[in-house]
């Protein structure tokens, strides 16, 4: 299976070398040389993974990462020559899945990219779309979730959710009133364990809250339980 990657890098020679190497490892790389046109390229190409340099013309890679993370479910990898703890921490905090230096051997780079792509696929030991615990429609006040049609209606309005957003909402609602930690959510959603750095669940929760009209600063529908995880509130839908 060939994976599609958008690589945002203004050093054309380096970008082409990496593209040619990765092409031998089932990765099809599209090079985008400018930061201010990166989002358009990502939307156009719909890649499996995005790789970002930090120092770019038009817009820096950290800004792109911050803008991209709420709307992109795949891995974001920073590939840069900036070797500082602060940049690494900032990149990961903004939603990057990995931070790799350009001095990393190409074979190691390819292995780390494969690991990110592998982690985004459901576990082979679990069905790709595991059935819900119940096939019955769930209703919480003004919220109705139908697992058959996969429709979500809130206060009489249908809410458009992606497949992953619906699966996350169904999982949380199936355990309404319980706190689910990131490890449980990642294992159920993607078949991988939480490594202490992966922010994809936090980003998905934030996106889901926005679509469900939750308060981002004081959420009352999908609550954050400090140092424990997330809780689907039974009383937030009246």
Secondary structure, 3 states (H helix, E strand, C coil): CCEEEEEECCCHHHHHHHHHHHHCCCEEEEEECCCCCHHHHHHHHCCCEEEECCCCCCCCHHHHHHHHHCCCCCEEEEEECCCCHHHHHHHHHCCCCEEEECCCCHHHHHHHHHHHHHHCCCCCCCCCCCCCCCCCCEEECCEEEECCCCEEEECCEECCCCHHHHHHHHHHHHCCCCEECHHHHHHHHHCCCCCCCCCHHHHHHHHHHHHCCCCCCCCCCEEEECCCEEEECCCCCC
